[in-house]
Each structure stands twice: as C-alpha cells, then as structure tokens.
Amino acid sequence: MAEVHVRPESIHLAARKVDGAGQDWGESVEGLTSHMDATGDPYGGDGLGSALKEMYEAAGPAALTYFAETGFCVVETAVAMNQLADAYTRVEADNTEQATRVEAILDGLDTP
C-alpha cells in the first residue's frame, strides 16, 4: 500500500502564501476603486461618452464587488488550510495516543 506523507508545517507555509496573495488582491482592489473614484467623469458628453458611462455604471460596481469577494475568498482559503493542518495534527496525535494504549494493553497480556 502506498503511503501518504502529510506535513502540516508545509500546509501552514502554503496557507501563509495564499493569505499573502489574498491580501495583495484586496489592496489591488482598494487601489483600483480609489483610482476609479478619483477619476470623476472622464466620459464626456457626446454619444460615445454617454454609452461608455452607461456601460461602466452597469458593470463597474458589480465587477468591483466580484473582485473584492474573490480576494476575500482567497484569504478564507488560507484560513481553511490552516484549520486543515491543525486538524490533521490533532488526529495524528490522537491516533498515536490510541496506538500507544493498544500496544500497552498487548504488552500487558500474558503470553504463553
């Protein structure tokens, strides 16, 4: 049977990197939102400008919300990865404790 090697410390390290990516993502969204808010009304009053403004107003806020929520999900993924590593560590400790108990019981049996 093939063995599976799980290293909780590697999962924690990966989680830190994923969290950093999520934090960077969030900062980028904040920067984009600030830049777009500071731009004002760059569309002009002609037909093309009005059409561009309508398209932005229809899609822009939803896109920014999506971008922000995606960054939040990346950070939450890092949280879940840390929880996974912690749970694995606890399960391994419990399994080791149970194996030690079974071994002690077996050692205590009279063998002919």
ABEGO torsion letter per residue (X at the ends): XBBBBBBAAAAAAAAAAAAAAAAAAAAAAAAAAAAAAAAEBAAEABAAAAAAAAAAAAAAAAAAAAAAAAAAAAAAAAAAAAAAAAAAAAAAAAAAAAAAAAAAAAAABBBX
